């Protein structure tokens, strides 16, 4: 069944839903949905409803809510990806795949080896990245739309993650501690919030790794093969979702 994300203020008394914007054309011209068809509605804050289309025109689609479906496709762990700002359009791929995997937010980070020609220009891309996250959210049947946050400096990132239950940093020069070993060391600890920090194309400076260790981050290897910056976050997120979250199902 098709799902649409509708701002909470477009839902009146949990009864009447008004769909506007690009979704209207998508409903009547692409999907060719008709009056009486049923769709899923998400109110953008995690609640989902079964609704029936009551009217369609070129400006709005009006639906009646049938019931709250109590749907929750979110993981029991909340992973927040901090990504060393990559070149070109790599953030688009990172945003899309992180959303599919269940990451709660993505924050671009300017580290020492990030090359930024125009930080203002990069910041203007945030809206586009959030739109990509929304589309990926629809495709993957997420219940909560992940937030693509504004670009931060490395020292701001260090302050921001101090209250996380776990901070994980994939690092190509780490040879001893892998994710498996880290999970064993975490046995007995309650982990709800996780920050993953991925370096940019040029990797981390040694001083940055030292600062990460100082705040208690786990520096881990993802294996003997060097992964690209846009791949490392996917792999690390997947491993943690498998070990601590809901990827792989229940035993």
Buried (B, 14 or more C-beta within 10 A) or exposed (E): EEBBBBEEEBBEEEEBBBBEEEBBEBBBEEEEBEEEBEBBBBBBEEBBBBBBBEEBEEEBBBBEBEEEBEBEEBBEBBBBBBBBBBEEEBBBBBBBBBBBBBBBBBBBBBBBBBEEEEEEEBEEBBEBBBBBBBEBBBEBBBBBBBBBBEBBEBEBBBEBBEEBBBBBBBBBEBEEBBBEEBBEEBEEEEBEBBBBBBBBBEBBBEEBBEBBEEBEBBBBBBEEEEBEBBBBBBBBBBBBBBBBBBBEEEE
